[in-house]
Amino acid sequence: MEIKIDGSYTESKIIILTASITEDVKNIVSKLSEDVPQIITGSRDEKIEVLEQEDMIRIYANAGKVFVVTGKGEYVLRFRLYEIEKRLNPHYFVRISNSEIINLRKVNNFDLSFTGTICVKLSNGEAAYVSRRYVHKIKKILGI
């Protein structure tokens, strides 16, 4: 990576120099093009509140509804899980099963002693389990 600082520019400009369009180049362009909405609202006690992503511990689907657990409590979201996943910061949130997403910054530890899965201990004392389908992805994120 190379960064050049030039006071004659009034706006930032990104140039990608490459011999060909590879998957990596496509991924970089995609990431740079993302416009991730930051506002997420949840309802609780017939009130709608704006939720901060850094307060979210886990997001999960159950009985046809999507819930988010924060330090303040649990809220119902008006999104499907895949829709909320698009709104979340991909550097902090990761899907661990078809029905759950966790905030990596709210994880106390990962217990790999379970056969075929990983138990995730969250900062609020709850435990979540990585489904077999997502174990490889979590291990890659953890560098193991």
N, C-alpha and C positions, 0 to 999 in steps of 0.2 A: 504494500500500500504506500502511496506517495501523496503528500499534501503540500501544495504550494500556496504560500500566502502572498497576495498581490493587492496592494491598496487601491489599484485602479479599478477593481471590480466593485460594483455596488450591490450585487447579489451573488450568492453562492452558485457555482456551476459544477456539475459532476460530469466527468468524461471517463468512459470505460474504453481502454485500449485492449484489443484482443485479436487473435488470429482468426477465431471463428466463434460463432454463437454456440456455447456449450450450455449444459444444464446449470452449471454454476453461474454463468453470466445471466441466464434467464431468472434464476433465483435472486440474484443481486438486484436486477431491474425490478422484479416483482416487489421485493422488500422496500426499495426506494420509492416505489409508486404507491405504496399502501397509504390509505387515508383512514386510519382507525378511529372511529368515533370514541370519545372517552366517557361520555355521559351514559351511565347505567342507572336505571331507577328500579326500585323494588317496593312492594306494598306489604304493609303490616298494620294490623288494627285499623283497617279501612283508610289508611293514610299512605301516600306515595312519598318516598324519600329518595334523594339522590345519593347513590352509594359510591364511595371511593374505592378504586381497585386495590389500593394498598391495605384496606381494611378487610377485604374478602379473604376468607380462609379456604372455603370449598364451594363449588357449585355442583348441584346434582339434580337429576331427574328422578321423580318418583310419582306414581299414580297419575301420569299424564300432565304433571306440573313440573316447573323448574324452580328450585330453591337455591338461595345463596345464604351461606352462614358467614356472619361477620362477628367482630368482637362485641357488637351491640345486640346481636340476636339473629334470628332467621327471617328472611324475607322471601316473598313469592315474586318471581320475575315474569314479565310478559313476553318472554322470548323462548324460542326452542333452544336446546343446548348448543346446536351448531351455530345458531345466530349469535348467541352470547360469546361463543368461542372466537368469532371474528372480531368482536369488540374489545376483547381482552388483550393486554400486552403479552405478546408471544414469548418475551424474555422471562416473564414471571409465572405465567400460567401454562399448565400442561395437562392434557387429557390422560387419565389413567385407566379409563374404561369407557364403554359406550354410554354410560350414564353419569360419569363424574369427571370434573376438572378440579385440580388443586392449584393453590398459589404456592410456588416453590419457596417463597420467602416466609411462609407460615408453617414450614415443615421442621419438626424437631429432629427426627431421624427416620432413616429407612431401615427396616429390619428384613434382611435377606434370608433369614433362617427358615422361612416358610418354603416348602417345596412347590416350585412352579409359579410362585407369585411373590410379591413384595408387600409387606405391611408398612404403611406410612403413618407415623405418629405426628399428628398436627398440633399446633401451638395451643389450641383450645382443649386438648386432652383427648380428642376423638381420634379414632383409627380409621384409615381408609385402606382399601386393598387394590393393588394394581392387577388388572386382569391379565391373563396369560398373553393375550394379543398385544399388550402394551409394555410388557416386561423389557423387551429388547430396547425399545425407545427410551425408557427410564434409565436403564443401565448405560446407554450411550450418553445421556445427559449427565449422569453421575461420573462418567469416565471409567466405568468398570466393565 
